[in-house]
């Protein structure tokens, strides 16, 4: 089985180009089978924090961040099956986002299950990187 490393989000993530109108999840986010369409909404000017908001229910949203500013060594590989579900995009067109959980005094990111977006067709998927050793609750840090 071949694997591919998606391009890391670059400075392009900080431009207006990332304001995707709607992302279509090719498989629902685990636990949310009735929600496949989400808007990606920038929450800060630096382009470091976004809300992934359900088009169907505006109360359903996830905080997401690009991994590079916080986890610079994070480089998961995407398998061929995932690429096929996304429509076989150019690996350079892939964008990674991590779901963030904010508790009282602790902020963590889910490195085990990144959201992968094909910037060309706006299809997305959340994948679980089984056997990767990545954590579902990785303590936040700034590079």
N, CA, C and O of each residue as an XYZ file, in Angstrom:
572
protein
N       0.848     -1.172      0.000
C       0.000      0.000      0.000
C       0.893      1.235      0.000
O       1.761      1.381      0.861
N       0.682      2.101     -0.945
C       1.440      3.339     -1.022
C       0.829      4.372     -0.092
O      -0.379      4.378      0.147
N       1.674      5.234      0.423
C       1.185      6.333      1.254
C       1.766      7.632      0.726
O       2.779      7.636      0.026
N       1.128      8.713      1.064
C       1.554     10.026      0.596
C       1.503     10.997      1.759
O       0.576     10.969      2.568
N       2.501     11.851      1.834
C       2.514     12.871      2.878
C       1.902     14.139      2.300
O       2.414     14.668      1.314
N       0.815     14.641      2.892
C       0.210     15.862      2.371
C       1.109     17.060      2.613
O       1.899     17.092      3.557
N       0.973     18.023      1.754
C       1.719     19.259      1.933
C       1.282     19.915      3.224
O       0.107     19.885      3.590
N       2.224     20.496      3.893
C       1.867     21.236      5.102
C       1.212     22.539      4.706
O       1.552     23.114      3.672
N       0.290     23.008      5.497
C      -0.261     24.331      5.216
C       0.864     25.355      5.265
O       1.732     25.297      6.136
N       0.842     26.268      4.348
C       1.901     27.263      4.279
C       1.332     28.635      4.597
O       0.253     28.773      5.172
N       2.096     29.640      4.203
C       1.620     31.003      4.432
C       0.293     31.241      3.724
O      -0.468     32.128      4.112
N       0.010     30.449      2.682
C      -1.265     30.590      1.977
C      -2.442     30.463      2.930
O      -3.510     31.028      2.692
N      -2.244     29.723      4.004
C      -3.312     29.524      4.970
C      -3.698     30.839      5.631
O      -4.810     30.985      6.138
N      -2.787     31.784      5.622
C      -3.054     33.058      6.274
C      -3.719     34.063      5.331
O      -3.997     35.193      5.732
N      -3.971     33.669      4.104
C      -4.592     34.584      3.160
C      -6.090     34.339      3.102
O      -6.602     33.416      3.736
N      -6.773     35.150      2.356
C      -8.217     35.005      2.201
C      -8.576     33.730      1.443
O      -9.724     33.289      1.494
N      -7.605     33.126      0.735
C      -7.889     31.944     -0.071
C      -8.435     30.779      0.746
O      -9.121     29.921      0.190
N      -8.159     30.721      2.031
C      -8.580     29.578      2.832
C     -10.058     29.657      3.195
O     -10.616     28.669      3.673
N     -10.692     30.767      2.989
C     -12.105     30.911      3.327
C     -12.951     30.126      2.331
O     -13.593     30.705      1.455
N     -12.946     28.824      2.471
C     -13.693     27.955      1.573
C     -15.179     28.109      1.845
O     -15.597     28.110      3.003
N     -15.988     28.239      0.795
C     -17.424     28.386      1.008
C     -18.017     27.202      1.764
O     -18.581     27.381      2.843
N     -17.897     26.003      1.216
C     -18.442     24.823      1.879
C     -17.542     23.635      1.590
O     -17.088     23.439      0.463
N     -17.293     22.856      2.617
C     -16.551     21.608      2.468
C     -17.549     20.468      2.527
O     -18.455     20.468      3.360
N     -17.382     19.504      1.650
C     -18.235     18.316      1.666
C     -17.417     17.148      2.211
O     -16.417     16.751      1.612
N     -17.845     16.602      3.347
C     -17.171     15.436      3.905
C     -17.637     14.203      3.146
O     -18.836     13.939      3.056
N     -16.690     13.450      2.599
C     -17.036     12.273      1.800
C     -17.559     11.143      2.682
O     -18.312     10.288      2.216
N     -17.170     11.136      3.926
C     -17.773     10.281      4.951
C     -18.024     11.196      6.141
O     -17.214     12.084      6.406
N     -19.108     11.009      6.854
C     -19.405     11.916      7.972
C     -18.309     11.892      9.040
O     -17.619     10.888      9.219
N     -18.168     12.993      9.730
C     -17.272     13.048     10.883
C     -17.806     12.040     11.894
O     -19.005     12.030     12.174
N     -16.938     11.189     12.449
C     -17.421     10.178     13.404
C     -18.298     10.796     14.497
O     -17.924     11.772     15.147
N     -19.471     10.197     14.675
C     -20.418     10.669     15.682
C     -21.440     11.661     15.163
O     -22.363     12.036     15.887
N     -21.286     12.093     13.912
C     -22.190     13.094     13.341
C     -22.647     12.655     11.944
O     -22.323     13.303     10.949
N     -23.401     11.552     11.876
C     -23.753     10.967     10.575
C     -24.636     11.838      9.689
O     -24.652     11.646      8.474
N     -25.365     12.780     10.257
C     -26.277     13.609      9.470
C     -25.654     14.915      8.990
O     -26.344     15.756      8.413
N     -24.364     15.090      9.223
C     -23.703     16.355      8.873
C     -22.526     16.078      7.948
O     -21.519     15.502      8.360
N     -22.665     16.494      6.699
C     -21.596     16.291      5.717
C     -21.065     17.606      5.152
O     -19.952     17.644      4.629
N     -21.833     18.670      5.247
C     -21.423     19.956      4.680
C     -21.079     20.930      5.799
O     -21.872     21.171      6.709
N     -19.868     21.484      5.702
C     -19.370     22.394      6.729
C     -18.738     23.614      6.073
O     -18.147     23.517      4.998
N     -18.867     24.750      6.723
C     -18.173     25.967      6.306
C     -16.937     26.122      7.180
O     -16.967     25.824      8.374
N     -15.869     26.582      6.585
C     -14.638     26.844      7.322
C     -14.560     28.348      7.550
O     -14.410     29.122      6.605
N     -14.664     28.754      8.811
C     -14.753     30.169      9.161
C     -13.510     30.586      9.936
O     -13.187     30.006     10.972
N     -12.821     31.591      9.424
C     -11.627     32.099     10.100
C     -12.049     32.850     11.356
O     -12.962     33.675     11.316
N     -11.376     32.560     12.481
C     -11.719     33.207     13.747
C     -10.694     34.235     14.202
O     -10.950     34.997     15.135
N      -9.541     34.262     13.553
C      -8.535     35.263     13.915
C      -7.833     35.756     12.651
O      -7.831     35.076     11.625
N      -7.246     36.928     12.736
C      -6.622     37.528     11.564
C      -5.353     36.817     11.136
O      -4.986     36.872      9.962
N      -4.678     36.152     12.056
C      -3.427     35.471     11.736
C      -3.653     34.165     10.978
O      -2.703     33.599     10.436
N      -4.872     33.684     10.931
C      -5.145     32.433     10.236
C      -4.716     31.213     11.020
O      -4.358     30.189     10.439
N      -4.751     31.317     12.346
C      -4.349     30.195     13.192
C      -5.521     29.456     13.819
O      -5.348     28.345     14.320
N      -6.693     30.042     13.803
C      -7.843     29.406     14.436
C      -9.066     29.546     13.530
O      -9.400     30.632     13.057
N      -9.720     28.402     13.309
C     -10.896     28.349     12.448
C     -12.011     27.599     13.159
O     -11.770     26.824     14.084
N     -13.226     27.842     12.710
C     -14.370     27.040     13.141
C     -14.843     26.266     11.921
O     -15.016     26.825     10.838
N     -15.045     24.990     12.115
C     -15.639     24.145     11.097
C     -17.095     24.005     11.511
O     -17.417     23.259     12.436
N     -17.974     24.725     10.822
C     -19.368     24.856     11.249
C     -20.303     24.121     10.297
O     -20.226     24.283      9.079
N     -21.183     23.312     10.871
C     -22.152     22.571     10.073
C     -23.082     23.534      9.348
O     -23.579     24.495      9.936
N     -23.308     23.269      8.076
C     -24.245     24.076      7.297
C     -25.671     23.784      7.747
O     -26.538     24.656      7.689
N     -25.906     22.575      8.187
C     -27.240     22.124      8.585
C     -27.651     22.608      9.971
O     -28.831     22.848     10.225
N     -26.672     22.752     10.873
C     -26.949     23.136     12.260
C     -25.838     24.061     12.738
O     -24.742     23.603     13.060
N     -26.115     25.355     12.785
C     -25.077     26.333     13.126
C     -24.542     26.179     14.547
O     -23.502     26.748     14.879
N     -25.239     25.418     15.387
C     -24.735     25.174     16.738
C     -23.667     24.083     16.769
O     -22.983     23.919     17.779
N     -23.519     23.342     15.685
C     -22.508     22.293     15.619
C     -21.265     22.848     14.940
O     -21.264     23.131     13.742
N     -20.216     22.997     15.724
C     -18.960     23.502     15.160
C     -17.787     22.946     15.942
O     -17.887     22.626     17.126
N     -16.685     22.845     15.245
C     -15.447     22.349     15.823
C     -14.379     23.416     15.644
O     -14.299     24.045     14.589
N     -13.566     23.621     16.660
C     -12.403     24.485     16.511
C     -11.321     23.666     15.833
O     -11.062     22.527     16.222
N     -10.685     24.244     14.814
C      -9.620     23.558     14.094
C      -8.459     24.514     13.858
O      -8.631     25.730     13.775
N      -7.273     23.924     13.751
C      -6.060     24.708     13.510
C      -5.189     23.987     12.485
O      -5.263     22.765     12.356
N      -4.364     24.742     11.754
C      -3.351     24.096     10.927
C      -2.264     23.559     11.859
O      -1.956     24.207     12.858
N      -1.681     22.412     11.570
C      -0.704     21.844     12.496
C       0.643     22.561     12.535
O       1.266     22.612     13.596
N       1.110     23.110     11.431
C       2.484     23.620     11.347
C       2.886     24.608     12.448
O       3.977     24.460     13.000
N       2.075     25.597     12.793
C       2.514     26.547     13.824
C       2.636     25.940     15.220
O       3.359     26.472     16.063
N       1.952     24.855     15.467
C       1.899     24.283     16.808
C       2.623     22.942     16.921
O       3.162     22.607     17.976
N       2.631     22.187     15.838
C       3.260     20.863     15.804
C       4.088     20.762     14.519
O       3.701     20.052     13.591
N       5.224     21.467     14.455
C       5.982     21.568     13.204
C       6.504     20.236     12.666
O       6.772     20.125     11.469
N       6.651     19.241     13.508
C       7.151     17.942     13.044
C       6.035     16.976     12.665
O       6.310     15.838     12.284
N       4.805     17.402     12.762
C       3.659     16.549     12.454
C       3.596     16.328     10.943
O       3.427     17.278     10.179
N       3.732     15.085     10.523
C       3.739     14.770      9.094
C       3.085     13.417      8.847
O       3.770     12.457      8.494
N       1.771     13.326      9.027
C       1.096     12.047      8.800
C       1.083     11.695      7.315
O       1.159     12.566      6.449
N       0.985     10.415      7.051
C       0.890      9.961      5.669
C      -0.551      9.574      5.369
O      -1.253      9.014      6.210
N      -0.967      9.885      4.163
C      -2.332      9.607      3.729
C      -2.283      8.418      2.777
O      -1.532      8.428      1.802
N      -3.082      7.398      3.062
C      -3.045      6.196      2.225
C      -3.848      6.377      0.939
O      -4.628      7.318      0.796
N      -3.635      5.450      0.011
C      -4.298      5.522     -1.296
C      -5.814      5.471     -1.195
O      -6.510      6.128     -1.968
N      -6.330      4.698     -0.250
C      -7.783      4.587     -0.093
C      -8.401      5.944      0.262
O      -9.451      6.312     -0.264
N      -7.744      6.676      1.151
C      -8.227      8.011      1.527
C      -8.159      8.960      0.341
O      -9.087      9.732      0.098
N      -7.049      8.899     -0.400
C      -6.921      9.753     -1.581
C      -8.010      9.437     -2.604
O      -8.551     10.341     -3.242
N      -8.325      8.163     -2.755
C      -9.379      7.772     -3.691
C     -10.732      8.344     -3.262
O     -11.499      8.824     -4.098
N     -11.024      8.293     -1.960
C     -12.282      8.854     -1.458
C     -12.375     10.355     -1.721
O     -13.463     10.887     -1.941
N     -11.236     11.030     -1.697
C     -11.213     12.473     -1.944
C     -11.242     12.809     -3.434
O     -11.376     13.976     -3.803
N     -11.118     11.799     -4.289
C     -11.133     12.044     -5.730
C      -9.752     12.047     -6.344
O      -9.550     12.643     -7.402
N      -8.785     11.388     -5.700
C      -7.403     11.292     -6.174
C      -6.767     12.653     -6.446
O      -6.302     12.914     -7.556
N      -6.747     13.507     -5.449
C      -6.156     14.838     -5.640
C      -4.638     14.780     -5.732
O      -4.012     13.794     -5.345
N      -4.075     15.836     -6.243
C      -2.634     16.027     -6.188
C      -2.286     16.174     -4.710
O      -2.872     17.017     -4.031
N      -1.343     15.374     -4.190
C      -1.006     15.479     -2.763
C      -0.622     16.895     -2.329
O      -0.765     17.243     -1.157
N      -0.140     17.706     -3.257
C       0.210     19.086     -2.919
C      -1.024     19.955     -2.688
O      -0.911     21.053     -2.144
N      -2.194     19.478     -3.094
C      -3.446     20.207     -2.902
C      -4.118     19.878     -1.578
O      -5.163     20.438     -1.248
N      -3.513     18.966     -0.817
C      -4.125     18.561      0.448
C      -3.799     19.551      1.550
O      -2.686     20.071      1.630
N      -4.763     19.797      2.380
C      -4.622     20.686      3.531
C      -5.010     19.904      4.773
O      -6.030     19.214      4.786
N      -4.204     20.010      5.810
C      -4.483     19.340      7.079
C      -4.998     20.334      8.096
O      -4.518     21.465      8.175
N      -5.982     19.905      8.877
C      -6.455     20.671     10.024
C      -6.620     19.713     11.189
O      -6.943     18.540     11.001
N      -6.396     20.220     12.390
C      -6.520     19.427     13.609
C      -7.671     19.952     14.447
O      -7.842     21.162     14.594
N      -8.457     19.036     14.996
C      -9.557     19.415     15.880
C      -8.977     19.730     17.255
O      -8.165     18.976     17.791
N      -9.408     20.853     17.812
C      -8.906     21.347     19.098
C      -9.968     21.154     20.171
O     -11.159     21.349     19.929
N      -9.516     20.768     21.357
C     -10.393     20.681     22.523
C      -9.842     21.623     23.581
O      -8.667     21.545     23.939
N     -10.682     22.503     24.074
C     -10.270     23.450     25.113
C     -11.016     23.123     26.395
O     -12.236     23.269     26.474
N     -10.274     22.685     27.388
C     -10.839     22.436     28.715
C     -10.322     23.542     29.630
O      -9.580     24.415     29.182
N     -10.700     23.515     30.886
C     -10.385     24.607     31.818
C      -8.985     25.190     31.642
O      -8.849     26.332     31.202
N      -7.969     24.448     31.969
C      -6.613     24.989     31.892
C      -5.776     24.238     30.871
O      -4.548     24.330     30.887
N      -6.421     23.501     29.990
C      -5.672     22.652     29.077
C      -6.288     22.707     27.682
O      -7.497     22.550     27.513
N      -5.443     22.930     26.701
C      -5.873     22.922     25.311
C      -5.101     21.808     24.609
O      -3.876     21.732     24.697
N      -5.845     20.942     23.909
C      -5.204     19.833     23.215
C      -5.668     19.778     21.763
O      -6.701     20.339     21.395
N      -4.876     19.089     20.957
C      -5.228     18.868     19.556
C      -5.248     17.371     19.289
O      -4.477     16.608     19.871
N      -6.131     16.975     18.412
C      -6.262     15.571     18.039
C      -5.345     15.291     16.849
O      -5.709     15.541     15.700
N      -4.150     14.769     17.140
C      -3.209     14.429     16.076
C      -3.529     13.076     15.452
O      -3.105     12.785     14.334
N      -4.276     12.256     16.176
C      -4.605     10.913     15.699
C      -5.625     10.932     14.562
O      -5.623     10.038     13.716
N      -6.490     11.937     14.535
C      -7.560     11.972     13.526
C      -7.639     13.347     12.863
O      -8.545     14.128     13.154
N      -6.685     13.644     11.965
C      -6.719     14.944     11.290
C      -7.849     15.014     10.267
O      -8.361     13.996      9.802
N      -8.212     16.229      9.940
C      -9.144     16.473      8.841
C      -8.285     16.794      7.627
O      -7.408     17.657      7.677
N      -8.552     16.091      6.546
C      -7.788     16.277      5.316
C      -8.731     16.861      4.276
O      -9.816     16.331      4.034
N      -8.303     17.958      3.665
C      -9.130     18.673      2.694
C      -8.410     18.718      1.355
O      -7.227     19.052      1.285
N      -9.136     18.380      0.293
C      -8.638     18.596     -1.060
C      -9.053     20.020     -1.424
O     -10.237     20.301     -1.610
N      -8.083     20.901     -1.520
C      -8.389     22.300     -1.797
C      -8.951     22.513     -3.203
O      -9.572     23.540     -3.478
N      -8.733     21.540     -4.091
C      -9.225     21.663     -5.457
C     -10.723     21.452     -5.575
O     -11.409     22.237     -6.230
N     -11.241     20.395     -4.944
C     -12.670     20.100     -5.073
C     -13.455     20.314     -3.778
O     -14.662     20.079     -3.731
N     -12.767     20.756     -2.739
C     -13.371     21.060     -1.432
C     -14.009     19.843     -0.773
O     -14.965     19.969     -0.008
N     -13.478     18.676     -1.074
C     -13.908     17.469     -0.377
C     -13.015     17.284      0.831
O     -11.838     17.644      0.812
N     -13.589     16.718      1.886
C     -12.840     16.548      3.131
C     -13.154     15.194      3.746
O     -14.155     14.554      3.426
N     -12.270     14.784      4.632
C     -12.466     13.544      5.369
C     -11.677     13.641      6.670
O     -10.598     14.232      6.712
N     -12.223     13.060      7.716
C     -11.459     12.921      8.950
C     -11.004     11.470      8.997
O     -11.822     10.552      8.944
N      -9.705     11.271      9.096
C      -9.154      9.916      9.104
C      -8.531      9.615     10.456
O      -7.995     10.500     11.122
N      -8.611      8.349     10.849
C      -7.949      7.889     12.066
C      -6.674      7.195     11.626
O      -6.716      6.222     10.873
N      -5.545      7.693     12.095
C      -4.238      7.176     11.707
C      -3.848      6.010     12.609
O      -2.944      6.120     13.437
N      -4.541      4.902     12.431
C      -4.341      3.714     13.250
C      -2.878      3.274     13.210
O      -2.268      3.192     12.144
N      -2.334      2.994     14.384
C      -0.964      2.510     14.479
C       0.100      3.572     14.284
O       1.283      3.250     14.182
N      -0.298      4.827     14.232
C       0.661      5.909     13.975
C       1.418      6.349     15.219
O       2.502      6.924     15.124
N       0.842      6.078     16.386
C       1.461      6.552     17.619
C       1.077      7.978     17.977
O       1.486      8.483     19.022
N       0.297      8.634     17.128
C      -0.143      9.994     17.436
C      -1.207      9.966     18.526
O      -1.930      8.983     18.687
N      -1.285     11.066     19.269
C      -2.207     11.171     20.392
C      -3.513     11.848     19.979
O      -3.540     12.690     19.081
N      -4.587     11.462     20.652
C      -5.876     12.107     20.443
C      -5.972     13.390     21.277
O      -6.824     14.240     21.017
N      -5.105     13.526     22.270
C      -5.103     14.714     23.146
C      -3.674     15.208     23.359
O      -3.119     15.091     24.452
N      -3.100     15.751     22.319
C      -1.725     16.253     22.397
C      -1.740     17.673     22.960
O      -2.438     18.554     22.457
N      -0.957     17.869     24.011
C      -0.864     19.187     24.643
C      -0.369     20.211     23.625
O       0.547     19.939     22.849
N      -0.976     21.375     23.640
C      -0.630     22.432     22.696
C       0.703     23.061     23.031
O       1.081     23.190     24.196
N       1.409     23.451     21.977
C       2.645     24.198     22.118
C       2.802     25.066     20.893
O       2.263     24.743     19.835
N       3.517     26.141     21.010
C       3.756     27.024     19.874
C       5.214     26.914     19.495
O       6.097     27.029     20.345
N       5.465     26.689     18.206
C       6.838     26.533     17.713
C       7.565     27.859     17.716
O       8.733     27.923     17.334
